[in-house]
Amino acid sequence: MLDRPYTYQKEKKSKNPNKHVSFKQQTEAYMEPFTLDVFISKRFVSASVTHRVTCKQVAVAGTNSKDIKAVLRSRSDIPACLAIGRILAERAREGDVYTASYTPRERDKFEGKIRAVVQSQIDNGIDIKVYLD
């Protein structure tokens, strides 16, 4: 286990497709229905909270929107990531979402800007479980 209290290890997938699937594996999507998706490019940052079962976005925030673009000095630095995390947390709480899970993409490392977005959400009242491989 890592030293960060909010990170979890993914369960290993079986190589045998005929193996029995546990009840927890079948119902995990329903027990943790909301996922966090963060996209960071060289020019902007965007993040969304999505319901896993219905695929509907509950809250969306990005540095390309007019109201956020006018306030920020740069659209892709750490203060912009912190602002996106804070705004996304406010919008998620308006939609009655208080927990979410985050799994980084294969090419993403959980550090820097991505960690800033996740930590900002945790500081603003959204409980996020981070699953690292």
Backbone as a printed PyTorch tensor [residue, N CA C, xyz], in Angstrom:
tensor([[[  0.8420,  -1.1810,   0.0000],
         [  0.0000,   0.0000,   0.0000],
         [  0.8840,   1.2400,   0.0000]],

        [[  0.4930,   2.2460,  -0.7040],
         [  1.2610,   3.4700,  -0.7770],
         [  1.0300,   4.3170,   0.4660]],

        [[  1.8210,   5.3460,   0.6160],
         [  1.7010,   6.1890,   1.7900],
         [  0.5110,   7.1410,   1.7140]],

        [[ -0.1160,   7.2600,   0.5600],
         [ -1.2910,   8.1260,   0.4380],
         [ -2.5320,   7.3960,   0.9460]],

        [[ -3.3170,   7.9860,   1.8340],
         [ -4.4350,   7.2580,   2.4410],
         [ -5.6170,   7.0320,   1.5130]],

        [[ -5.7120,   7.7510,   0.4030],
         [ -6.8840,   7.6440,  -0.4440],
         [ -6.6250,   6.8730,  -1.7260]],

        [[ -5.5620,   6.1020,  -1.7930],
         [ -5.2930,   5.3130,  -2.9860],
         [ -5.5200,   3.8410,  -2.7020]],

        [[ -5.9830,   3.1230,  -3.6930],
         [ -6.2990,   1.7130,  -3.5580],
         [ -5.6830,   0.9470,  -4.7070]],

        [[ -5.3980,  -0.3180,  -4.4940],
         [ -4.8590,  -1.1690,  -5.5480],
         [ -6.0060,  -1.8190,  -6.3060]],

        [[ -5.8660,  -1.9210,  -7.6150],
         [ -6.8660,  -2.6160,  -8.4190],
         [ -6.7580,  -4.1100,  -8.1760]],

        [[ -7.8780,  -4.7950,  -8.2770],
         [ -7.8440,  -6.2440,  -8.1640],
         [ -7.2900,  -6.8200,  -9.4600]],

        [[ -6.5510,  -7.9080,  -9.3460],
         [ -5.9700,  -8.5510, -10.5150],
         [ -7.0560,  -9.2620, -11.3130]],

        [[ -6.9980,  -9.1280, -12.6280],
         [ -7.9510,  -9.8140, -13.4950],
         [ -7.4610, -11.2350, -13.7580]],

        [[ -8.3770, -12.1420, -13.8150],
         [ -8.0370, -13.5310, -14.0260],
         [ -7.7100, -13.7840, -15.4930]],

        [[ -6.7440, -14.6610, -15.7210],
         [ -6.4000, -15.0250, -17.0940],
         [ -7.3690, -16.0660, -17.6380]],

        [[ -8.0970, -16.7290, -16.7540],
         [ -9.0540, -17.7560, -17.1540],
         [-10.4390, -17.1250, -17.2870]],

        [[-10.9990, -17.0230, -18.4990],
         [-12.3000, -16.3740, -18.6620],
         [-13.4620, -17.1950, -18.0970]],

        [[-13.2600, -18.4940, -17.8740],
         [-14.3380, -19.3340, -17.3490],
         [-14.3780, -19.3570, -15.8320]],

        [[-13.4990, -18.6180, -15.1930],
         [-13.4240, -18.6060, -13.7470],
         [-14.6380, -17.8850, -13.1660]],

        [[-15.0280, -18.2910, -11.9840],
         [-16.1820, -17.6990, -11.3140],
         [-15.9370, -16.2230, -11.0140]],

        [[-16.9320, -15.3810, -11.2640],
         [-16.8500, -13.9570, -10.9800],
         [-17.5880, -13.7010,  -9.6770]],

        [[-16.9250, -13.0320,  -8.7490],
         [-17.5200, -12.8170,  -7.4350],
         [-18.6360, -11.7780,  -7.4890]],

        [[-19.4130, -11.7550,  -6.4320],
         [-20.5150, -10.8040,  -6.3240],
         [-19.9820,  -9.3770,  -6.2740]],

        [[-18.8580,  -9.1790,  -5.5880],
         [-18.2660,  -7.8490,  -5.5020],
         [-17.8300,  -7.3540,  -6.8750]],

        [[-17.2440,  -8.2390,  -7.6750],
         [-16.8200,  -7.8490,  -9.0130],
         [-18.0110,  -7.5030,  -9.9030]],

        [[-19.1270,  -8.1980,  -9.7040],
         [-20.3120,  -7.9270, -10.5180],
         [-20.9890,  -6.6260, -10.1340]],

        [[-20.9310,  -6.2520,  -8.8640],
         [-21.6790,  -5.0960,  -8.3760],
         [-20.8230,  -3.8670,  -8.1200]],

        [[-19.5380,  -3.9160,  -8.4250],
         [-18.6660,  -2.7860,  -8.1250],
         [-19.0960,  -1.5090,  -8.8580]],

        [[-19.5500,  -1.6300, -10.0800],
         [-19.9910,  -0.4630, -10.8370],
         [-21.2050,   0.1960, -10.1940]],

        [[-22.0240,  -0.5690,  -9.5010],
         [-23.2050,  -0.0100,  -8.8590],
         [-22.8890,   0.5230,  -7.4670]],

        [[-21.8480,  -0.0140,  -6.8200],
         [-21.4730,   0.4650,  -5.4950],
         [-20.6900,   1.7770,  -5.5710]],

        [[-19.9020,   1.9520,  -6.6090],
         [-19.1750,   3.1910,  -6.8440],
         [-19.5890,   3.7230,  -8.2140]],

        [[-20.7720,   4.3250,  -8.3030],
         [-21.3080,   4.6390,  -9.6260],
         [-20.6880,   5.8500, -10.3200]],

        [[-19.9800,   6.7190,  -9.6030],
         [-19.4820,   7.9470, -10.2250],
         [-17.9810,   7.8720, -10.4410]],

        [[-17.5450,   8.2750, -11.6190],
         [-16.1250,   8.2740, -11.9480],
         [-15.6770,   9.6870, -12.3050]],

        [[-14.4350,   9.9590, -12.0090],
         [-13.8170,  11.2330, -12.3440],
         [-12.9450,  11.0360, -13.5690]],

        [[-13.0630,  11.9330, -14.5410],
         [-12.2400,  11.8810, -15.7350],
         [-11.5310,  13.2210, -15.8710]],

        [[-10.2050,  13.1890, -15.9800],
         [ -9.4030,  14.4070, -16.0790],
         [ -8.6260,  14.3570, -17.3810]],

        [[ -8.7030,  15.4350, -18.1560],
         [ -7.9440,  15.5390, -19.3980],
         [ -7.1070,  16.8050, -19.3440]],

        [[ -5.7990,  16.6430, -19.5230],
         [ -4.8880,  17.7800, -19.4850],
         [ -4.0810,  17.7940, -20.7670]],

        [[ -4.1440,  18.9100, -21.4770],
         [ -3.3250,  19.0720, -22.6740],
         [ -2.3770,  20.2460, -22.4450]],

        [[ -1.6320,  20.6040, -23.4650],
         [ -0.7080,  21.7310, -23.3290],
         [ -1.4390,  23.0660, -23.2350]],

        [[ -2.6850,  23.1050, -23.7290],
         [ -3.3980,  24.3750, -23.7970],
         [ -4.5260,  24.5330, -22.7870]],

        [[ -5.1280,  23.4260, -22.3150],
         [ -6.2430,  23.5620, -21.3910],
         [ -6.3830,  22.3360, -20.5050]],

        [[ -7.2460,  22.4700, -19.4990],
         [ -7.5400,  21.4020, -18.5370],
         [ -9.0510,  21.2300, -18.4960]],

        [[ -9.5230,  19.9900, -18.5170],
         [-10.9550,  19.7460, -18.3480],
         [-11.1370,  18.5100, -17.4880]],

        [[-12.2300,  18.4950, -16.7400],
         [-12.5330,  17.3620, -15.8630],
         [-14.0380,  17.1970, -15.7940]],

        [[-14.4850,  15.9600, -15.5650],
         [-15.9220,  15.6950, -15.4610],
         [-16.1710,  14.5530, -14.5010]],

        [[-17.3560,  14.5700, -13.9070],
         [-17.8260,  13.4770, -13.0620],
         [-18.9620,  12.8170, -13.8300]],

        [[-18.8240,  11.4980, -14.0910],
         [-19.7580,  10.7680, -14.9270],
         [-20.3750,   9.6140, -14.1580]],

        [[-21.6680,   9.3950, -14.3590],
         [-22.3240,   8.2310, -13.7790],
         [-21.9660,   7.0300, -14.6370]],

        [[-21.4020,   6.0080, -14.0120],
         [-20.8310,   4.8780, -14.7410],
         [-21.8940,   4.0420, -15.4540]],

        [[-23.0570,   3.8920, -14.8590],
         [-24.0780,   3.0020, -15.4150],
         [-24.8430,   3.6730, -16.5490]],

        [[-25.2820,   4.9110, -16.3380],
         [-26.0820,   5.6040, -17.3510],
         [-25.2420,   6.4370, -18.3190]],

        [[-23.9420,   6.6060, -18.0270],
         [-23.0150,   7.3820, -18.8560],
         [-23.4230,   8.8500, -18.9960]],

        [[-24.0970,   9.3850, -17.9920],
         [-24.4680,  10.7950, -18.0150],
         [-23.4730,  11.5950, -17.1890]],

        [[-23.0950,  12.7620, -17.6970],
         [-22.1660,  13.6150, -16.9790],
         [-22.9320,  14.4450, -15.9620]],

        [[-22.5230,  14.3290, -14.7130],
         [-23.1880,  15.0420, -13.6280],
         [-22.6100,  16.4450, -13.4900]],

        [[-21.2940,  16.5620, -13.6020],
         [-20.6370,  17.8550, -13.4630],
         [-19.4680,  17.9370, -14.4380]],

        [[-19.2930,  19.1170, -15.0310],
         [-18.2220,  19.3310, -16.0070],
         [-17.5780,  20.6780, -15.7130]],

        [[-16.2490,  20.7300, -15.8070],
         [-15.5320,  22.0000, -15.6590],
         [-14.3120,  21.9610, -16.5690]],

        [[-14.0260,  23.0930, -17.1910],
         [-12.8730,  23.1730, -18.0740],
         [-12.3860,  24.5980, -18.1990]],

        [[-11.1230,  24.7600, -18.5240],
         [-10.5650,  26.1040, -18.6410],
         [-10.9120,  26.7570, -19.9710]],

        [[-11.6320,  26.0790, -20.8500],
         [-12.0640,  26.6760, -22.1120],
         [-13.3640,  27.4570, -21.9780]],

        [[-14.1000,  27.2770, -20.8810],
         [-15.3600,  28.0040, -20.7300],
         [-15.0870,  29.4900, -20.4810]],

        [[-15.9870,  30.3360, -20.9300],
         [-15.7670,  31.7870, -20.9150],
         [-15.6070,  32.3480, -19.5080]],

        [[-16.4180,  31.8770, -18.5480],
         [-16.3410,  32.4440, -17.2070],
         [-15.0280,  32.0970, -16.5000]],

        [[-14.4890,  30.9280, -16.7450],
         [-13.2320,  30.5300, -16.1130],
         [-12.0380,  31.1020, -16.8690]],

        [[-12.1590,  31.1730, -18.1870],
         [-11.0710,  31.6650, -19.0330],
         [-10.7030,  33.1100, -18.6880]],

        [[-11.6930,  33.9280, -18.3540],
         [-11.4440,  35.3350, -18.0720],
         [-10.7090,  35.5440, -16.7540]],

        [[-10.8840,  34.6440, -15.7990],
         [-10.3040,  34.8140, -14.4680],
         [ -8.8620,  34.3190, -14.4000]],

        [[ -8.5600,  33.2460, -15.1150],
         [ -7.2450,  32.6180, -15.0040],
         [ -6.1860,  33.3310, -15.8430]],

        [[ -4.9620,  33.3260, -15.3340],
         [ -3.8480,  33.8970, -16.0780],
         [ -3.3710,  32.9260, -17.1500]],

        [[ -3.2280,  31.6560, -16.7710],
         [ -2.8400,  30.6080, -17.7150],
         [ -3.8790,  29.4980, -17.6260]],

        [[ -4.1470,  28.8280, -18.7370],
         [ -5.1960,  27.8110, -18.7500],
         [ -4.6830,  26.3990, -18.5300]],

        [[ -3.3800,  26.2310, -18.3000],
         [ -2.8750,  24.8670, -18.1670],
         [ -1.8430,  24.6880, -17.0620]],

        [[ -1.7750,  25.6100, -16.0960],
         [ -0.8070,  25.4510, -15.0260],
         [ -1.4710,  24.9110, -13.7520]],

        [[ -0.7020,  24.7730, -12.6890],
         [ -1.1990,  24.1880, -11.4340],
         [ -2.3380,  25.0220, -10.8240]],

        [[ -2.2690,  26.3570, -10.7550],
         [ -3.4130,  27.1170, -10.2320],
         [ -4.7050,  26.9000, -11.0380]],

        [[ -4.5780,  26.6960, -12.3460],
         [ -5.7550,  26.3960, -13.1700],
         [ -6.3220,  25.0340, -12.7930]],

        [[ -5.4500,  24.0660, -12.5300],
         [ -5.9090,  22.7300, -12.1150],
         [ -6.6170,  22.7900, -10.7680]],

        [[ -6.0900,  23.5850,  -9.8460],
         [ -6.7330,  23.7340,  -8.5360],
         [ -8.1070,  24.3990,  -8.6790]],

        [[ -8.1990,  25.3910,  -9.5620],
         [ -9.4810,  26.0600,  -9.7870],
         [-10.4970,  25.1080, -10.4090]],

        [[-10.0650,  24.2900, -11.3600],
         [-10.9660,  23.3220, -12.0030],
         [-11.4640,  22.3160, -10.9730]],

        [[-10.5770,  21.8450, -10.1020],
         [-10.9880,  20.9090,  -9.0580],
         [-12.0080,  21.5130,  -8.1140]],

        [[-11.8070,  22.7790,  -7.7320],
         [-12.7400,  23.4580,  -6.8240],
         [-14.1010,  23.6670,  -7.4970]],

        [[-14.1120,  24.1190,  -8.7300],
         [-15.3680,  24.3590,  -9.4480],
         [-16.1060,  23.0500,  -9.7030]],

        [[-15.3690,  22.0040, -10.0680],
         [-15.9960,  20.7020, -10.3100],
         [-16.5960,  20.1420,  -9.0270]],

        [[-15.9210,  20.3410,  -7.8980],
         [-16.4550,  19.8750,  -6.6170],
         [-17.7540,  20.6050,  -6.2710]],

        [[-17.8050,  21.9020,  -6.5140],
         [-19.0350,  22.6680,  -6.2510],
         [-20.1820,  22.1750,  -7.1280]],

        [[-19.8980,  21.9540,  -8.4020],
         [-20.9440,  21.4990,  -9.3250],
         [-21.3770,  20.0690,  -9.0130]],

        [[-20.4590,  19.2340,  -8.5620],
         [-20.8160,  17.8600,  -8.2040],
         [-21.6880,  17.8420,  -6.9490]],

        [[-21.3660,  18.6960,  -5.9840],
         [-22.2070,  18.7620,  -4.7700],
         [-23.6020,  19.2810,  -5.0960]],

        [[-23.7200,  20.1610,  -6.0740],
         [-25.0470,  20.6120,  -6.5110],
         [-25.8420,  19.4580,  -7.1020]],

        [[-25.1620,  18.5120,  -7.7320],
         [-25.8120,  17.3370,  -8.3090],
         [-25.9050,  16.1690,  -7.3460]],

        [[-25.6860,  16.4110,  -6.0360],
         [-25.7560,  15.3940,  -4.9770],
         [-24.7660,  14.2580,  -5.1810]],

        [[-23.5650,  14.5800,  -5.6080],
         [-22.4970,  13.5860,  -5.7270],
         [-21.4340,  13.9490,  -4.7000]],

        [[-21.1570,  13.0150,  -3.8010],
         [-20.1760,  13.2620,  -2.7550],
         [-19.0250,  12.2670,  -2.7800]],

        [[-19.1180,  11.2200,  -3.5850],
         [-18.0390,  10.2480,  -3.7270],
         [-17.8390,   9.9320,  -5.2030]],

        [[-16.5970,   9.6420,  -5.5600],
         [-16.2770,   9.2520,  -6.9340],
         [-15.0170,   8.4070,  -6.9080]],

        [[-14.7680,   7.7160,  -7.9970],
         [-13.5370,   6.9430,  -8.1120],
         [-12.7670,   7.4510,  -9.3210]],

        [[-11.4340,   7.3500,  -9.2310],
         [-10.5800,   7.8140, -10.3170],
         [ -9.5330,   6.7490, -10.6140]],

        [[ -9.4440,   6.3560, -11.8640],
         [ -8.4150,   5.4380, -12.3320],
         [ -7.6340,   6.1600, -13.4230]],

        [[ -6.3430,   6.3950, -13.2270],
         [ -5.5680,   7.0890, -14.2650],
         [ -5.4830,   6.2610, -15.5400]],

        [[ -5.3920,   6.9460, -16.6650],
         [ -5.1930,   6.2500, -17.9280],
         [ -3.8020,   5.6210, -17.9400]],

        [[ -3.5480,   4.7560, -18.8990],
         [ -2.2690,   4.0440, -18.9490],
         [ -1.0890,   4.9940, -19.0790]],

        [[ -1.2410,   6.0580, -19.8470],
         [ -0.1190,   6.9560, -20.0920],
         [  0.0320,   8.0200, -18.9980]],

        [[ -0.9590,   8.1700, -18.1260],
         [ -0.9290,   9.2130, -17.1110],
         [ -0.2530,   8.7320, -15.8350]],

        [[  0.5160,   9.6220, -15.2450],
         [  1.0930,   9.3680, -13.9320],
         [  0.3060,  10.1960, -12.9250]],

        [[  0.1340,   9.6480, -11.7280],
         [ -0.6390,  10.3510, -10.7130],
         [  0.2720,  11.3160,  -9.9600]],

        [[  0.6040,  12.4190, -10.6090],
         [  1.4490,  13.4330, -10.0030],
         [  1.2200,  14.7480, -10.7340]],

        [[  1.6790,  15.8040, -10.1670],
         [  1.6110,  17.1140, -10.8010],
         [  0.2070,  17.6460, -10.9610]],

        [[ -0.1770,  17.9180, -12.2010],
         [ -1.4520,  18.5620, -12.4830],
         [ -2.6440,  17.6620, -12.1760]],

        [[ -2.5320,  16.3730, -12.4910],
         [ -3.6430,  15.4540, -12.2210],
         [ -3.8560,  15.3300, -10.7190]],

        [[ -2.7770,  15.2140,  -9.9880],
         [ -2.8850,  15.1250,  -8.5270],
         [ -3.4620,  16.4210,  -7.9520]],

        [[ -3.1420,  17.5640,  -8.5520],
         [ -3.6790,  18.8430,  -8.0890],
         [ -5.1980,  18.8900,  -8.2480]],

        [[ -5.7110,  18.4000,  -9.3800],
         [ -7.1620,  18.3760,  -9.5930],
         [ -7.8440,  17.4680,  -8.5600]],

        [[ -7.2930,  16.2660,  -8.3620],
         [ -7.8930,  15.3120,  -7.4280],
         [ -7.8100,  15.8320,  -6.0000]],

        [[ -6.6530,  16.3700,  -5.6050],
         [ -6.4910,  16.8830,  -4.2420],
         [ -7.3960,  18.0800,  -3.9890]],

        [[ -7.5880,  18.9110,  -4.9870],
         [ -8.4890,  20.0590,  -4.8400],
         [ -9.9290,  19.5980,  -4.6200]],

        [[-10.3240,  18.5320,  -5.2900],
         [-11.6730,  18.0070,  -5.0830],
         [-11.8190,  17.4250,  -3.6840]],

        [[-10.7960,  16.7140,  -3.2180],
         [-10.8490,  16.1430,  -1.8790],
         [-10.9270,  17.2560,  -0.8380]],

        [[-10.1600,  18.3270,  -1.0290],
         [-10.1780,  19.4530,  -0.0950],
         [-11.5170,  20.1780,  -0.0910]],

        [[-12.2730,  20.0880,  -1.1880],
         [-13.5620,  20.7790,  -1.2900],
         [-14.7550,  19.8730,  -1.0500]],

        [[-14.5490,  18.7100,  -0.4150],
         [-15.6640,  17.9200,   0.0650],
         [-16.0880,  16.7200,  -0.7620]],

        [[-15.3700,  16.3720,  -1.8050],
         [-15.7200,  15.1980,  -2.6050],
         [-14.7420,  14.0850,  -2.2190]],

        [[-15.2630,  12.9490,  -1.7990],
         [-14.4310,  11.8060,  -1.4090],
         [-14.0870,  11.0170,  -2.6680]],

        [[-12.8020,  10.9910,  -3.0300],
         [-12.3660,  10.3330,  -4.2530],
         [-11.4560,   9.1660,  -3.9090]],

        [[-11.7900,   8.0000,  -4.4390],
         [-10.9250,   6.8310,  -4.3110],
         [-10.0820,   6.7370,  -5.5650]],

        [[ -8.7750,   6.7100,  -5.3910],
         [ -7.8600,   6.6470,  -6.5190],
         [ -7.3410,   5.2240,  -6.6220]],

        [[ -7.5850,   4.5760,  -7.7580],
         [ -7.1400,   3.2110,  -7.9930],
         [ -5.8880,   3.2480,  -8.8730]],

        [[ -4.7580,   2.8160,  -8.3210],
         [ -3.5060,   2.7700,  -9.0640],
         [ -3.1710,   1.3190,  -9.3630]],

        [[ -2.5570,   1.0710, -10.5190],
         [ -2.1580,  -0.3020, -10.8690],
         [ -0.9880,  -0.7520, -10.0350]]])
